[in-house]
Amino acid sequence: MGKIISLEQADYELVLDYKSAFRLADFQDRYTDYFLNFDYILGDYSYDSLRLKGFFEHDNKQCCKINDIDHLDQYIQKYCAYECRYFLLKKTKKDEKNG
């Protein structure tokens, strides 16, 4: 099990940290409640700036190809800078908030 990141709204598990990309302060600066509904959050650095993208489990009714976690590798290859640093957080089930 990876490191747990606790925010006021939800907890996330750091499941992937490519090139030691995860920086808590950067993540907290970019994170908004927009990401609460997503099962995963990808953070990637391009030109030293963090970008966040939400993804869903395949069986989530809000899932479509562009935000399906099964297509994460394709998204990274197509939309992220070559060999950029990135991380992946997974929302923990026990701490999901329902309104």
N, C-alpha and C positions, 0 to 999 in steps of 0.2 A: 504494500500500500504506500502511496506517495504522501508527500507533505500536505497537510490540510491548511487551506487558506480560509480564515473566518472573516466574513464581512457582516455588517449589521443585518443585511437582508438575506444572506444565504452563506452556506459553506461550500467550498470547492476542494477537490482533490487534484493536486498537480500530478498528472499522469504522464506527461512528456515535457522534457526541458532540454530541447536541442540547443547545443552550444551554450548551455547555462544562461538561457535567455530571460528567465523569470526574474523580475524585479518588482517587489511588492509595491513600492512607492509609485512606480510608473503605472502599474495595473490599477491601483486605487485612483490615480488621477484620471484615467480613461473610463473606468467602469461607471455605468449608470444603471438605473432600474430597467432600462430597455432589455438588458441581458438576462433578467430574472426568469423568463420563460424558456430559455434555451437549456438544453441538457449539457452542452459543452461550450467552452469559449476558447477560441484560438487567438493567441497574441503573437504577432510577428513584427519584427523591426525592419523598417525600410528607411534608409538615410537617418538612422538613429532616432526615428520616431515610431512609437508603438501604435499599431493598428489592432483593433479587436473585431472578431467575426464570430457570430453565434452559429451553432450547429445543433441538430436534433438527432435523436435515435431514429433509426429507420421506421420503427413502428409508431412513432409520434404522428398524430393526424396533421400537425403543422409542417411536417417534413416534406421537402421537395428536393430535387436533384442538387441545387446550388447550396443547400444547407443540410444535406444528409451526411452524417458523420462517416458513412461508408465510402464517401467520395473525398475524404480529407486529403489524401495524397494527391489526387488530381487537382484539387483547389490550390494546394501549396505550389505545385508545379506551374499552374497557369496564372495565378494571381499574386504570388509572393516573389520577392526578389531572389535571384539565384543564390543558393547557399546562405540565405538569411538566417538569423537566430529566430527561433520561435518556441512557443510553449503551448500546451493544451491542458485546460482545466475541465474537470468533470464535476457537475453539480452533485452533491451528496444527497441521496434520497431522504435520509432521516431529517434533514433540516429544510426541506422545501417549504416555502410559505404559501399558504392559500388565501391570499387577500388579507 
